[in-house]
């Protein structure tokens, strides 16, 4: 079985994490990162994590139904509210930046970027910022539909990550459609509370976030992983399909994506379809 070894420099200094998007998945990831920070310190990591939350959106009434925001916080920036809350509770010095990701800027001073966005344009921006002359170690991407989703940990091709047989392929390499901006649907109206729950099950975000953070925890604790993502469905018990560290699997996925006909955005055992990536008539509402 093939395995991936953690970049050794991440075990020697404070790990700088950038979370892009503070909606359903982003807020769930942010809530779990302090536990990963505490675990790293307990395992003997010298400094743990420093996290920056990036999102330009303000809290709306609908967000208070499915996301961890209160009525009293309506109108405030999501990223700032989450960072302040975590800092007060855990005694941290993490940051919340109410800005949109600029695709013309590199990720300077970032070791791991965690993408929690539901638009192809935003994913394309992350891919562009993490590649070429950037020195990001990993890009962890999360995406979901109403009751299913996936997470993929990859090593973007850049100054730090060169081409080699076991380089972890990113979500945009395995599923190029997730960054095809021309089929993004930007004209969707804001959802009502009922519509938001109809389009997305209440617990899909924390389920996906916990699995993704569990992967990072294993990577830091044991220094090696045999899978770098998974496809998760809430429609049936135990519906988790791992994405193994295996060049044959990567080649098979890319080949199937080229020859497969258009399919509904569902998880299947034979051909995983990335959630929040296809069908321009119905997009994943991560931040209705």
N, C-alpha and C positions, 0 to 999 in steps of 0.2 A: 504494500500500500504506500502510495506517495504521500509525503508530508511537506509542510511548509515551516521553516524556521523563522522565528521573530527576528526583526532587525535588531542586532545587539545593542545599538546606541540608545534604543528606547528603554533599555533597562538601566541606563546610567544617569539620566537626567529627567527633569520634569517633562512629562508628555503633554504637548500642546495640542488640544483638540478644538476644531472648529465645527460647530453644528449649524448647518444651513437649513433654515426652516424651523419654526417653533409652533407648528400646528398640531395635528393629531399625533403623528409619529415623533415630531421634534420635541414636543412637550413631554412625551413619555420617555424618550431617550434622556432628556435633560434631568428628569426626576430620578432616573436610574444611575446616572454617572457618578453622583457622590458615593454610592455604594461601591462602585468599581474603584473609585479613588481610595476609599477606606480599605478595601481589600488589598490593593497594591501596597499600601503602607504596611499592612499587617504581614504581607508576604516578604517584606524587606526592601521594597522599592525605595530609592533615596528620597523622592519628592512627590510621587503620585501624579495627579493630573492638574492641568490648568485648562479651563474650558471657556470658550467664547461662543456666545449664542448670537446668530445673525438672522434678522427677520425685520422687514420694514412695516409689517402689518400691525394694526391696532386691534384690540379685542372688541368683538361685536357681540350682541345679545345671543346669537346662534352659537357662538363659540362656547358659551357657558353651559350648553347642554352636554356636549361630548368631550370638551377639553377642560383642563384644570384651572379654569378662571371663574371669578365670581362677578356678580352683577355690579359690585362696587368698583371693579377694575375696567369696566367698559370704557373704551376710548383711550386706554393706556397702551403702550407698546408691549407686545407679547414678549419680546426678547428681554426687555428691561425688567418687566414684572417677574419673569422666571428667574433671571439672574439674581435680583434682589432677594427674592424669596429663598433661594438656595443659600445665598451668602449669609442671610440672617439665621437660618436654621442650622447650618452646618459650620458656620464660622469660616467661610471661604472668601476668596478674592476674585471670583469669576466675573466675567464681563457680559453685558448684553448690549448689542449694537443694533439700533433700529434703522438698518440700511439694507438695500438690495445688493446682491452680489454683482460686482462689476466684472464682466468676462474679460476685460482688458488688463486686469491686474493679476499678478501671480499670488499664490498662497505663500507669502513670506512668513517665516516663524510659525509654521503649522506642520505638525507631524502626522496627524490623522484628521481627515475631513469626513464628517458624517452628513450625508445628504438626505434630508427628510422633506423632499419637494414632490409635487404631483404634476408638474408641467415639464414638457420636453425642453422648453427654452431654458429653464432653470438647471436641468440636468446637463444640458449642453454647456452652460456657463461653468458648471463645476468641472466638467471634463476638460474644458479649455484651460482653466486656471490651474489644474493639477498636472498638466502635461508639459512637455518641452523643457523649459529651463527651470521649472519648479523643482523643489526638493521634498515634496510631500511623500511620506512613506506609504500610507494607505488611504484608499477611498472606500468607505463603507456606505453603501446606498441602500435605502429602505423605500419600498413602494407597496401600495395595497389597493385592492378593490373593496367591495362591500364586505366580503367575508373571507378574503384570501389575500396573500401578499408574499413578498420575498425580500431577502436581504442578501447582498453580495459584497464581500470584502475583496478589493482588488489592489494591485500595485500599478498605478498609472505609469506609462512610459515617460520618464523625465530624467533629469540629471542624476537622481538617486537610483532609480529603477531601470536597469538596462534589460535588453532582451535576453532571456534565457529560457530553457525548457520549462521550468517550474515557476516562472513568474506568474503570480495570481492575476488572471484576466479580470478586467473591470466589467461592470454591468454594461457599459456602452460598447465594449468589445464583443461580449457574448450576445447582447441583444441591441444591435445598432438602432432599432426603431425608437428606443427610449430618448434619443437626442434628435429625432427628426422633427424639427420645429415647424415645418410647413403644415403639419396636421394637428397642431395644438388647437384646442378650442378655448379661446380667451373670452368668448362672449357669453358665457353662462351667467345667469342672474344669481344673486345671493340666495342660498337655500333657507327655507324655513326650518324650524327645529324638527318637525316631523319628516320633512324631506331629507334632512341630514341623517336621521337615524335610518330611513328607508334605504339610503344609498350607501350607508356604512354601518356595520354592526358596532355596538358600543365598545366591545373589548378587543377589536382587531388590532388597534394601535398598541396598547400595552403588551399584548401577546407577541407581536412582531418585535417590538423594542426589547423585550426581555430575552428573546432568542438571540437577537443581534448582539446585545451586551454580554450575553453568556458566551458567545464566540470570542469576543475580545478578552473576557476574563480567563478563558482557557488558554488563549494565546499568551497572555502575560504570565499566568501562573506556571504553565508547563513549558512554555517556549516553543511549542510546536502544535500544529493542527493538521488534521487529515481532511477537513472540509472547510470551505471558505464562504459558505452561504447555505440557504435553504429556501424551499418553497413551502408555505404553510397555508392550510385551509382550516377554517372553523366549521365548515359544513359537516364534517364527520370527525369522530374522535381519533386522535393519533395521526392526522393527515399532515405529516412533515416529511418532505423529500429533501435530503441533503444534497448540496452541490459539492462534490468531492474535488480534492486537489488532484487532478488527473488530466494531462494533455489530451488523452483520447476522448474524455468527456467534453472538453472544450471544443475540440474539432467536430465532434458529433453534433453538438449544439449549434455551432455556426453553420454546419452543413444543413441541418434540418431547418434552420431559419431561412436559408436560401431557397430551399425546394418546397417548403410547406405552403399550402394555400392559406388565405386569411382564416383565422379561427376566432371564436369568442374569447374574451379575456378571462379565462378560467385556468385553474391549475389542473394539469393532467399528468398521469404517471409516465406517459410516453414522450411528451413534449411540453416542458414547462413554458408558460407564457408570462412574461414579466407584467405584473399588475401595474396599472397606471401608465401604460405605454401604448396602448392601441385603441382602435375603434374611435374615430373622430366624432361619432355621434353621441358617445357617452364617455365622459372623462371621470377619472377618480376624483372625488371631492374630499381632499384632505383638509381644506380650510374653507368650508362653505360659510 
